[in-house]
């Protein structure tokens, strides 16, 4: 998206005792997917 607003959606795919996995998607004003990423974190 070069202009206008974007909307981000974050969903937990796994939330365990030692790690978490999150799916992040960013959509433009027309609802088209602009970016998709996955984040894995370690719980220490």
C-alpha positions in Angstrom: 0.0 0.0 0.0 1.5 3.3 -1.1 -1.3 5.5 0.4 -4.4 5.2 2.6 -4.8 3.1 5.6 -3.8 -0.5 6.4 -5.2 -2.9 8.9 -3.2 -5.5 10.8 -4.5 -8.8 12.2 -2.5 -10.8 14.6 -3.5 -14.4 15.5 -1.9 -16.7 18.0 -1.2 -20.1 16.3 0.4 -21.7 19.4 0.8 -20.5 22.9 2.7 -23.0 24.9 4.7 -22.9 28.1 8.1 -22.5 26.3 7.3 -20.8 23.0 4.6 -18.9 21.1 3.8 -18.7 17.4 1.9 -15.7 15.9 0.6 -15.1 12.4 0.5 -11.4 11.3 -1.3 -10.2 8.2 -1.6 -6.7 6.9 -4.4 -5.6 4.5 -5.0 -2.5 2.5 -8.2 -0.5 2.3 -9.7 -2.8 -0.4 -9.1 -5.8 1.8 -6.1 -7.1 -0.2 -3.3 -8.9 1.6 -0.2 -6.7 1.5 2.1 -8.6 3.9 2.1 -11.9 5.8 4.6 -12.9 8.5 5.0 -15.4 11.3 6.7 -14.7 14.6 8.1 -17.3 16.9 9.1 -16.3 20.5 10.8 -18.2 23.3 9.5 -17.8 26.8 12.4 -17.6 29.3 
